[in-house]
């Protein structure tokens, strides 16, 4: 008789952080849509906040500079804080375009905005600290998880264009060590008004005056990666221009990716108080999240080409505006016909905020749309349109609002998308 006790299969453990880390909901949805497209379905994929380079190529002058840099063998490690020539170029660019005065000691170059945001979280926050941020917003919940810190979020309202207000944030400031703000906002494409941002800044200043010298201050992460893509008469505002005393507490996130349709070029810059930027330099250096040297050298040269930049931005903004304006008008036309849809006037970036409120409607097969997930699935399966619900950006699961991204849309796609949507809305009872 065999009395041996069978060995239990070993459970392969990983860290609690990794075990509970959630992947990108947006990329998951985009992958599903891409699989449908590969199988031959005609899908209007408006999910990913990216540019199709066949429609929106990077500036020709920037491409030439990148090629030149590779031809000159600029392929070894860059300095951990960025190629000095680029740091100087960024400093001049910020002064000329935004009247922001930051020296090379206050600027850090990295491989896009993401490692910079991660660097801010890791440089400022201890595990017991708290981040305050509005929802919908992009990825703050995931960065809080990566940093192991606490999070407090406030859900914003459509009547405020989904931008946070001072009143919504005021009750939570005393608990926080970092407030994460973004304007123009991903996912909404909306922006802070001057008055709205001023009111929030005044609260932050008052909170920091209240804190004792041995307390960690309330820092501001200000993501302005879309600031060059303002729409119509919309203006961009930032905390430091409005209140210079906030320069000591504000860390900006910025870069090449959205300004010049260069998401894959991977050149971003952060700037802020030296004592924070120095720590971020060490973190980014250890992670190795540098922008490639050749692209840094190229960007340094390109940022000095004012005429080329002005021409490129004028053309890019016109192409984006055509798509946003026509989509907006299409949704408002559908609303006027009695369908339960709506849209917020486009203000900036490559996003249109739309409402598709179909919960409770009955499909042609007799089944009912009970949840936002049901509505999203119906719009994808029947109308052949892929859009991202605000719940993917931290908003309530029952929110009926969505992000439409136009960075991959052909002009001809707009009419077809709207026709498909109306046909699908007509089928519902």
N, C-alpha and C positions, 0 to 999 in steps of 0.2 A: 504494500500500500504506500503510495507516494504522499508523504506528509508535507512536502514543500509548499510553502505559501506562495502563490503566484505574485510576481512583482507587479506593482502598479505602474502604469505608464507615467513617466515623468511629465509634469506640467511645465512647459517652458515659460518662465516668467520674464516679463520686461518691467520697466519702470511704471509706476502708477501714472505718471504724466503721459507716457507713450500709450499706455493701455487705454486711457480715456480721451486721447486726442481725436478730435473729429476732423475728417477731411473736408475739403471745400465743397459745400453744397452746390455752388455754381458750376464748378468744374465737373462734378458728378452729372448734373443735368446736361451740361454741354457735351459730355462724352456719350450720353444716351442719344442725344440728337445727332451727333456725328455718325454714330452707328446706323441710324435710320437713313442718313444721307448716303452713306456708303452702300446701303442696300437699294439705292435708287429712288428713295422718296424725295420729293421736292419740299424741303422744309425752309421756312424763313427763320434762320437761326439768329436771334437778337439777344443772346444770353451773355456772351463773354465780353467784358470791358476791354476789348483789344481792337486793333486796326487790321484790316486785310491789306497787306502791303501791295497787292495788285491794284487796289482801289485808292489807298492812301499810302503811297510810298514815302520813305524818309526823304528829307531834302537832298536834292542832287549834289549840292555843295558838301554836305556832310558825308554822303557816300564817297565822294572823291577824296575827302580827307582821310576817311577810314582806309581806303585802298592804298593811298599814299603812305600812311603809317605802317601798314603791313609790308609794303615794298621797301620801306626803310628799316625793316626788321625790328620794329617796336614790339617785341613779343616776350620780353622777360618780365619778372615780377615788377609790378608798380610799387611805389612806396605805400605802406599800409594806410596812410591817411589820404592818399591821392597824389597823382602827378602834380608837382608844384605849379606848373604852367596852367593846368586846368583849375586848380584852386584859385589862382590869381584871376583867371578868366571869369569864373563864377562870381568872384567878389565884384568885378567890374560890371558884369551882367546884372547883378542884383541892384547895384547902385544906380545904373543907368535906367533900368526898366521899372524898378519898384522903390527907388530912393531908400533902399535899406543898406546901411553901412556896416559891413562885416569884413574883418580882416582875415587873412589866411589862417590864423590861429583859431578862428571861430567856425571854420568850414571843414566838413568831412565828406570825402567822395566814397561811394560804395556801389555795389552791383545792383542798382535800382533802389526804389523806395523801401522795399520790404526789409532788407537787413538793417536799414536805418531805423525803421520803426521798432524792430526787435532790439536794436541797440539802445534806443531811448528807454524801453521798458526795463531792460536789464541794468542799465546804468543808474536808473532812478529808484527802482522799486525793490523793496524787500518782500519776502513772502507774506508778511502780515499787512502790507500796504494795500491801498485801495485805488482803483482807477474808476473815474466817473466818465461816462460817455453816453451820447444819445443813440437811439436806434430809430429807424434803420441807419446803420453805418457799416463800413467794410472792415471785417476781420478783427475788431477790437476784442471780441470774446475769445478768439483763438490766441491772440497775443497775451491776454490775461492768463490763459491756461498755460502757455509756454513759460511765462514768468512766474507762475505759481502764486499770483497775487489775488486779492479779492476784487470783485467788480460790482459796480452799481450802475445801472443804466436807466435812462428815462425814455419813455416812448413818446415821440414827437407827433404833431398833429398836421393833417393836410391843410388846415386853415392858416398855418404858419409855414407853409411850403416844406414841411417836415424838417425845418431847421429848429434847433433847440432855443428856448427862450431863457432869459435870466430867471424868471419866476420858476420854471421847471427845474432848473439846476440849483437854485439857491439853497434848498433844504438839504442838499447832499455835500456841499463844498467842504464843510468842516471835517468830514470823514476821509476826504481824498488827499492823496499825495500827487496825483496826476489827473488832469482833465484832458481828454483826447477830443479834439475838434477838427473838423474837415470842411473846407470851403474853397471852391465848389465841392459839393458833397457827392460822394459815391455812396448810395445808388441813385440819388434823386436828380442830380444835375441842377440843384438849387443852391443859393448862396446866402451868406449873411448880408443883411442890410447894414449900413453904417451904424444906425441907432441900435439895432439888435445886438451887434457885436460889442458896441460901446458899453451897453448895460451889463453884459457878461464880464467884460474886462474890469469894470468898476467893482463887481463882486469879488473877482480874483484878487485885485489890489487890496481891497478891504480885508479879505481873508488872510492874506500874507502879512498885513500890518498887525492883525490880531494875534498871530502865532508868536511864540517866544523864540528867542535866538537859538535855543537848543533843539527846536522842532524842525523837522524837514518841511520846507516850504511846499506850497501848491504849485507844481510845474504845469506848463501848458504844452502839449504836443499839438502843433498846428500843421496839418497836412494840407498843402496848397498845390498839389501836383498838377491840378487842372487849371491853374490860374490864368494861363495864356489863352484859354478857350472860352472867353466870356462872350455871351450871345447878345446881340442888339446893343441896348444902352446899359446893360448890367455892368456894374463896377465891382472890382475886387478890393476887399479890405482885409487888413491883418492887424493883430493885436499891437505889434510894436510901433507901427506907424501911428496908430490911434493914441497909444499910451506908451511913450518911450521907456517909462519905468518898468514895463513888462519885459524888456530885453533881457533882464537878469534871470527870468523864469521861463522864457519861451524857446522851444526847440522846433524849428521849421523842418518839414519834409518836402523836398522838391526834386526836380530832375528833368531829364530829357524825354522820358518815355511817352507822356501824353502830350506834351507841348509840341513835339515834332514827330508824332506817330512812330516813335522809335522804341517800342516796348521790348523788342528783342536785343537792342543794342546794350542795354543794362548799364546805364550811367545815371546815377542819382546823386543828389547832394543834400546833406543836412547841415544846418547852421544854427548856432545858439550860443549860450554862455560857455566860456572856455572850460570851466571846471567840469561841465557835463560832456562837452564835445571831446575833451581829453580822455575821459573814461570810455566813451563810445569808440574812440580810435583804438583803444586797447582791446575792446571786445570784438570789434570788426576784424582787427588784426589777427586775433587768435582764431576766429572762425574762418578767416580767409575769404570773406565775402566782398572781395575787391571787384571793381569794374576792370575789364580787360585793359591792359596798357595801351594797345593801339587805339581802342575806342576813346580812351581818355585823351590821348594826344590829339586825335581828330576833333573831339568835342571842344578842346581848348582853342583850337584854330577856328572852328565854326562859330563859336559864341562871339567872336570879334567881328563877324561879317554882318553888320547891321542891315544893310540893304537886302541881302539874301534872306535874312531872318524875317524882315518885314514883309517881303513878297510871299514867302512861304506861308507865314501865319495868316495873311489875308486870304490866300487861296484855300488853305485848309479850313479856316473858319467858315468860308462861304459854302464849301461842300458839306460840312457838318450841318450848317444852318438850314440848307435846303432840305435835308432829311428830317431834322427835328421839326421844322415849321410845317412841312407837309404831313407828317405823322400827326402832329398836334391838331391841325385843321381837320384831318380825317376823323380823329376821335371826337372832336367837337361836333362834326356833322352827324356822326352816329348817335351822339347824345341827343342832338336836336330831333332825331327821328324816333326818340323814345326808348332807345336801348340803354341798359344800365351800365354805361361806361362814362368815363370822364378823363381829363388830363390836366396837368398843371402847365402853365405857360413855360416854355423852355427858357432857361437863364444862362446855362453854361455847360461845359464838358460835352460828352457824347451821349448823354442819357435823357430820356423822356420818362417822366413819372405818369403812369396811367392807372386808372381804376377799371377793373372788370368785375362787377359785382353780380355774380350769377348764382350764388348759393340759394338753393331752394328751387331752381329751375329744373324742368323735366326734359330729358333728351328724347330723341325720336324713338329710341328703343324702350322708353318707359322708365328708365332708371333716373334717379334723382342726383343732382349735384349737391352733395351735403357739405363739403369742405373746400377750402382753398386748394388743397391738393387735387380734389376732383375737378375743379375749374381749370387748374393749370394743365391737367392731363387732357381735358376736353379740348382746350385751345391748341394743344400740341397735336392730338390725334385727329381732330376733325378739321380745324382751321389750318393745320400744318404751320403753326407759329410757335417758336420757342422763346419764352420770356421768363424772367426770374421774379418770383414772388418776394415781397419785402420780408417775409418770414425767414428767408435765407440770409437776411441781413440783421437778424435779431428781433424783428418786429413780431407782434402777436401772430400765432398760427392762423387766426381767423381774419387777418388783414386782407382786404380785397385789392390792395395796391401792388403794382408791379414796376420793375425796371425794364425799359426797352433800351438796348444799346445799338447805336447806328454805325459803329465803326467797321462793321463788315457788310454793310448794306449797299447794294447798287441802287442808283436812283430809280431804276425801273422796278425795284422790289417793292417800293412804297405802295403803289397802286394795287399790286397783286395781293399784298398783305392785307390791306384794308378791305378789298373785295372778299377775300377768304374769311376774314373776321365777320363781316356783315352776313355772309351766307351761313356761317355757323350760328350766329346770334338769331337768325330768322328761324332756325330749326327748333329752338327751345320754346317751351310753353311755361 
